[in-house]
Amino acid sequence: MGCGSSSSDAVGGPDAGTAGAPSNDAGAGPDADAGDSSAPLAACRLPAPMPPACGSGTFSWESVIASPTAGSFDAALADKADRFDRQFHGLNAFATGLNAGMTIPEGNTADRMLVDQFIAQNAEWDFEAFSSRPVAQVGTAFDKATGAFAGAGIAADAYRYATLREQGAACADVDRARAHLVRDLDALHLATAITGVEGVIARAFARKDLPGQGEVPTTPLFDSNGAALPTEKDNGTWREDNSGGLFPDHVWEDSASRDQLVGWVLGFAAAWEVIRDDPTFDDASKSRLQADAVAIAKSLMIVGDEGFDLEIRDADGRRTFHGILHEDSLDRIYLPGAENGFNAIIAVGILGAIDYIAADPEVARYFEEVIIEQRQLHVLSRDKMNFVDLGVMSNYSAYHMAFQGGLLATRYICDDAIRDVMRDAVRTGLYDRGGDRQPTEQKQSFYDLVFATADAGITAWSSAATPPDAATVARGVESLEEFPAPPYFGEDRINCDDAEIAADDCVGIDGTPITLLASPGRGGTLVSRDPMPMRIRPTSNWFWRSNPYQVNAAGNPSGLNPAADFRVVYWLGRWARATP
């Protein structure tokens, strides 16, 4: 039975516009073969115990990444996380409240020095109060907030707030973290409301009253004859506020793709996990989050023009450019019988997480009976993950999406048997399929922490059933320790120059020997045989979708990267309970 329902209210089914809707046996869940839960529903929905008083520092549980009371606590890593949190909220989140890069020109030495000083001190979170310089004047351009990254940034804030709350941190710290999450909830709602169509979420949004990506030209949804614009659907067209005037200072980008949607849903799920039983968040905010999530799920339930559900819909009524999540497809085309486990793990994660949030019998029935019982997408996730591990040609954006789906499924699906199948999907479908170039060696911290928490049986309502694998956690933590320090600006990174490449004898910038492959990686990039240590990898605005074997790349020395990729892993590790 779904997390958001009970045996007495799981009646009815998907409406006539949904695929595979059973017409009888109302309230039935998956059969035993599909993963019928033997645990009582309440096990997934028990209210959280009263947290300790703020300022008390009183708690008795341990986390996957060690807490301050543990002998293995890494104080330097915690300080790094604090500095990234202050960089994020003091600068990067200024424009949208969410994860977004910003430009501070490399030649602007005075303001760059202020940024250095702001991040080096450990007390002030308000850049303008610290420096007497408005962020709007320090930044010469402000980027858009995109779902793939913004959702993870929301999750980082949610896990951070919950950790501080449940560990009795200083009252001012808990209050500040709560305020950050409140702002996140408003921004998360904006991402759906600005589209003007229920169940549609923006690919991205930006501030039009600030320099940067919000200054782009916009296109109406329809022409004067009611035809959708542009004529050929693309991978993102900028639109004016379509909410009826609620967000006049914002523009939004349409055509949310799979990676954007799964990222947004991670933000929904993490936020719901920590606010659901928290009386300091008002009921209106909770109901709004639930309603927005339910609308997204019901949009995915609609059967499109080609006869398939699991399509991401846009405000112009069309499917988005990369909007197919159905298992019988490859990228943008349908191929009956494809059994695409990559799409399946994303779909199961998204719908399982929304079922956890929703308290909606229609969503619960669709997830349980259609997605799980009839189509067995959890089994496809485990057994048919055939389009992610492509060896040297792997696309790490695909890995990132799949691990996000895996985190959602293993953390938020209530049914024990379904969740166990999804744990195996993460273990053997993604993290280690055997052979070369597997995530188990790559020191991609997000992959490591998703695997460690899934493998240990950690969920949103339970601590580890078995101890998290220490070697896996250590790999993830090592890359966080080697992650570029804040303030995190891009830079050109040349580990192997032309002469070294020609001689096939390269030493990285820190003296690490690098064995180059003769065959290039995806996009013709120069790649190594072994993963590049994080300390010498080319800089990235999101490492977990970047190739860990890439040797060289240009960077943007004026771009201040928000580092929510670091933050979501660190705070997931600090929040995930390794002990009761």
TORVO-252414 format. One record per residue (C-alpha): chain; x, y, z. Coordinates in steps of 0.5 Angstrom, whole numbers, plus 500, padded with zeros to 3 digits. Example, Ala and Ser with C-alpha at 12.3 -4.5 7.8 and 13.67 -1.06 7.14 Angstrom:
residues 2
- A|525|491|516
- A|527|498|514
***
This chain:
residues 580
- A|500|500|500
- A|503|507|498
- A|506|511|503
- A|500|517|502
- A|494|512|503
- A|491|507|508
- A|487|501|506
- A|481|505|507
- A|482|510|503
- A|486|507|497
- A|479|507|492
- A|478|508|485
- A|483|509|480
- A|487|513|475
- A|482|517|470
- A|480|515|463
- A|486|519|461
- A|491|514|464
- A|494|508|462
- A|493|501|465
- A|488|503|470
- A|484|497|473
- A|477|497|473
- A|475|493|479
- A|478|490|485
- A|479|497|488
- A|484|498|493
- A|488|492|492
- A|495|493|492
- A|501|489|488
- A|501|482|489
- A|506|478|492
- A|510|477|486
- A|510|484|485
- A|512|486|492
- A|506|486|497
- A|509|489|503
- A|509|485|510
- A|510|491|514
- A|504|496|517
- A|503|502|513
- A|505|506|520
- A|512|504|519
- A|513|509|514
- A|509|514|517
- A|510|515|524
- A|511|522|527
- A|518|524|528
- A|519|524|536
- A|520|531|539
- A|527|534|537
- A|532|536|543
- A|532|543|545
- A|536|547|540
- A|542|549|544
- A|542|543|548
- A|547|539|543
- A|543|533|546
- A|543|527|541
- A|544|519|541
- A|545|517|534
- A|550|517|529
- A|550|519|522
- A|554|516|515
- A|558|522|515
- A|561|522|522
- A|557|528|527
- A|561|532|532
- A|560|527|538
- A|564|522|534
- A|571|520|535
- A|572|520|527
- A|568|527|526
- A|572|531|521
- A|572|538|523
- A|576|541|517
- A|570|538|512
- A|565|540|517
- A|568|547|516
- A|569|547|509
- A|561|545|509
- A|560|551|513
- A|563|556|508
- A|560|553|502
- A|553|554|506
- A|555|561|507
- A|557|562|500
- A|551|559|497
- A|546|563|501
- A|550|569|502
- A|551|569|494
- A|549|564|489
- A|542|564|492
- A|541|571|492
- A|537|571|485
- A|533|566|486
- A|533|563|492
- A|536|556|489
- A|542|553|486
- A|545|558|481
- A|552|560|479
- A|554|568|478
- A|559|572|475
- A|564|576|479
- A|569|578|474
- A|576|575|475
- A|579|582|474
- A|575|585|480
- A|580|584|485
- A|576|589|490
- A|570|585|490
- A|573|578|490
- A|577|580|496
- A|571|581|500
- A|568|575|497
- A|574|571|500
- A|574|575|507
- A|566|573|507
- A|567|566|506
- A|574|566|511
- A|570|569|517
- A|565|564|520
- A|560|568|523
- A|556|572|518
- A|551|569|513
- A|549|576|510
- A|554|578|505
- A|552|585|504
- A|551|586|512
- A|559|584|512
- A|561|588|506
- A|557|594|505
- A|557|592|498
- A|550|589|495
- A|550|582|492
- A|547|585|486
- A|553|590|485
- A|558|585|486
- A|555|580|481
- A|555|582|474
- A|551|576|471
- A|546|571|475
- A|545|565|472
- A|538|561|472
- A|536|556|477
- A|535|549|473
- A|531|543|476
- A|537|538|476
- A|541|542|481
- A|536|546|484
- A|532|540|487
- A|539|537|490
- A|540|544|493
- A|533|544|496
- A|535|537|499
- A|541|540|502
- A|538|545|505
- A|533|540|508
- A|538|535|510
- A|542|540|513
- A|536|543|517
- A|534|537|520
- A|541|535|522
- A|541|541|526
- A|534|541|529
- A|535|533|531
- A|542|534|534
- A|540|540|538
- A|544|545|535
- A|545|553|537
- A|538|556|536
- A|540|561|531
- A|543|556|527
- A|537|552|527
- A|532|558|526
- A|537|560|520
- A|537|553|517
- A|529|553|517
- A|529|560|514
- A|533|558|508
- A|528|552|507
- A|522|556|508
- A|525|560|502
- A|526|554|498
- A|519|552|499
- A|517|558|496
- A|521|557|490
- A|519|550|489
- A|512|552|488
- A|514|558|484
- A|517|553|479
- A|510|550|478
- A|506|556|479
- A|510|560|474
- A|508|555|468
- A|500|557|469
- A|498|550|468
- A|497|545|473
- A|502|539|473
- A|507|543|469
- A|514|545|472
- A|519|549|469
- A|526|547|466
- A|529|553|470
- A|527|560|472
- A|531|566|472
- A|530|574|475
- A|529|578|469
- A|530|584|473
- A|538|582|474
- A|543|582|469
- A|544|575|466
- A|540|569|464
- A|534|573|466
- A|535|578|460
- A|533|573|455
- A|528|574|449
- A|522|570|451
- A|517|567|446
- A|509|566|447
- A|506|560|448
- A|502|560|442
- A|501|565|436
- A|495|569|434
- A|491|563|432
- A|493|558|438
- A|498|554|435
- A|504|552|440
- A|510|556|439
- A|516|555|437
- A|513|550|431
- A|518|545|433
- A|519|543|440
- A|526|545|443
- A|530|543|449
- A|528|550|452
- A|524|556|450
- A|524|562|455
- A|517|564|457
- A|514|570|461
- A|510|569|467
- A|504|565|466
- A|501|565|473
- A|497|571|472
- A|502|576|474
- A|504|572|481
- A|512|573|479
- A|513|579|474
- A|520|579|476
- A|521|572|473
- A|522|569|467
- A|522|561|466
- A|524|556|461
- A|520|550|459
- A|521|543|456
- A|523|540|463
- A|527|534|461
- A|528|527|465
- A|534|530|469
- A|530|537|471
- A|524|533|473
- A|528|528|477
- A|532|533|481
- A|526|537|482
- A|522|531|485
- A|529|530|490
- A|527|537|492
- A|520|536|494
- A|521|529|497
- A|527|531|502
- A|523|538|504
- A|517|533|505
- A|521|529|509
- A|523|534|514
- A|517|539|514
- A|512|533|515
- A|511|533|522
- A|515|539|524
- A|510|544|527
- A|514|550|526
- A|512|550|518
- A|505|552|517
- A|500|547|514
- A|499|551|508
- A|506|550|506
- A|505|543|507
- A|499|542|503
- A|501|547|497
- A|508|542|497
- A|503|536|497
- A|498|539|491
- A|504|541|487
- A|507|534|487
- A|500|530|486
- A|499|535|480
- A|506|532|477
- A|504|525|478
- A|497|526|475
- A|500|529|469
- A|505|523|468
- A|499|519|468
- A|496|522|462
- A|497|518|456
- A|500|522|450
- A|498|522|443
- A|503|516|441
- A|499|512|446
- A|504|512|452
- A|504|515|459
- A|510|517|463
- A|511|523|459
- A|513|530|461
- A|508|535|459
- A|509|542|458
- A|505|549|458
- A|503|549|451
- A|500|542|451
- A|506|538|448
- A|511|533|451
- A|517|536|452
- A|523|535|448
- A|527|530|452
- A|520|528|456
- A|519|521|455
- A|520|516|461
- A|516|510|459
- A|520|504|459
- A|519|502|452
- A|523|508|449
- A|530|510|447
- A|531|517|449
- A|526|521|444
- A|523|515|440
- A|518|509|442
- A|521|502|441
- A|516|497|444
- A|520|492|448
- A|526|496|449
- A|525|495|457
- A|529|501|458
- A|531|500|466
- A|534|507|466
- A|528|510|464
- A|525|505|469
- A|529|507|475
- A|528|514|474
- A|520|513|473
- A|520|509|480
- A|524|514|484
- A|519|520|482
- A|513|516|483
- A|515|512|489
- A|517|519|492
- A|511|523|490
- A|507|517|493
- A|511|518|499
- A|509|525|499
- A|502|525|496
- A|496|522|501
- A|493|521|494
- A|489|514|493
- A|489|515|485
- A|497|516|485
- A|498|511|490
- A|493|506|486
- A|497|508|479
- A|504|507|483
- A|502|500|486
- A|498|497|481
- A|500|500|474
- A|508|501|475
- A|509|496|480
- A|504|490|479
- A|503|491|472
- A|509|493|469
- A|514|491|474
- A|518|497|473
- A|522|496|479
- A|524|489|476
- A|526|493|470
- A|530|497|474
- A|534|492|477
- A|535|487|471
- A|535|491|465
- A|540|497|466
- A|543|497|459
- A|543|504|457
- A|548|507|462
- A|554|503|463
- A|557|505|456
- A|564|504|458
- A|569|509|456
- A|563|512|452
- A|559|513|458
- A|555|519|459
- A|555|521|466
- A|549|525|466
- A|545|519|465
- A|549|516|471
- A|547|522|475
- A|540|521|473
- A|539|514|475
- A|543|515|482
- A|538|520|483
- A|532|516|481
- A|535|510|486
- A|536|515|492
- A|528|517|491
- A|526|509|490
- A|531|507|496
- A|529|512|501
- A|522|514|500
- A|518|507|497
- A|515|504|503
- A|514|497|501
- A|519|493|503
- A|519|488|498
- A|519|493|492
- A|525|497|496
- A|529|491|496
- A|529|490|489
- A|531|498|488
- A|536|497|493
- A|539|491|488
- A|538|496|482
- A|543|501|485
- A|548|495|487
- A|548|491|481
- A|545|495|476
- A|549|502|477
- A|554|502|482
- A|558|495|480
- A|556|491|474
- A|562|488|474
- A|568|490|469
- A|572|496|468
- A|570|503|469
- A|565|502|475
- A|562|507|480
- A|565|503|485
- A|572|506|483
- A|570|513|481
- A|570|517|487
- A|564|520|485
- A|561|522|492
- A|554|522|490
- A|554|515|487
- A|558|513|493
- A|553|516|498
- A|547|513|495
- A|550|506|494
- A|552|506|502
- A|545|509|504
- A|541|504|500
- A|545|498|501
- A|545|499|509
- A|537|500|508
- A|537|507|511
- A|530|510|509
- A|527|517|511
- A|523|513|517
- A|529|508|519
- A|536|508|521
- A|541|503|518
- A|539|495|518
- A|546|494|517
- A|552|498|518
- A|554|502|512
- A|560|500|508
- A|566|503|511
- A|570|503|504
- A|564|506|500
- A|563|512|505
- A|571|513|506
- A|571|514|498
- A|566|519|498
- A|568|523|504
- A|575|523|500
- A|573|526|494
- A|569|531|499
- A|575|533|502
- A|579|534|496
- A|573|538|493
- A|575|545|491
- A|575|550|497
- A|570|555|497
- A|570|561|494
- A|569|556|488
- A|571|559|482
- A|572|555|475
- A|579|555|472
- A|583|552|466
- A|585|545|468
- A|591|542|464
- A|594|536|467
- A|597|533|460
- A|600|538|455
- A|601|537|448
- A|608|534|449
- A|606|529|454
- A|600|527|450
- A|604|526|444
- A|609|522|448
- A|604|518|452
- A|607|520|458
- A|603|524|463
- A|604|527|470
- A|598|531|473
- A|599|538|476
- A|600|535|483
- A|605|529|481
- A|600|524|480
- A|602|519|474
- A|596|519|469
- A|595|513|464
- A|592|516|458
- A|587|512|453
- A|588|512|446
- A|580|512|445
- A|577|518|447
- A|571|519|451
- A|564|521|450
- A|564|528|446
- A|572|526|444
- A|575|528|450
- A|581|526|453
- A|580|521|458
- A|585|517|463
- A|585|509|464
- A|584|510|472
- A|579|516|475
- A|582|522|476
- A|583|524|483
- A|578|530|485
- A|584|534|487
- A|586|535|480
- A|580|534|476
- A|577|539|471
- A|573|544|475
- A|565|543|474
- A|559|546|476
- A|556|539|478
- A|561|534|478
- A|556|528|479
- A|554|529|472
- A|562|530|469
- A|566|525|467
- A|571|523|472
- A|576|520|467
- A|577|527|464
- A|584|529|464
- A|583|537|461
- A|578|542|460
- A|577|550|460
- A|574|553|466
- A|570|560|467
- A|575|563|472
- A|569|569|473
- A|564|564|475
- A|562|563|482
- A|560|555|482
- A|554|554|488
- A|557|547|490
- A|550|544|491
- A|553|538|489
- A|558|538|495
- A|553|540|499
- A|547|535|498
- A|552|529|499
- A|555|532|505
- A|548|533|508
- A|545|527|506
- A|551|523|510
- A|550|528|516
- A|543|526|516
- A|542|519|514
- A|542|515|520
- A|547|509|521
- A|545|508|528
- A|538|508|532
***
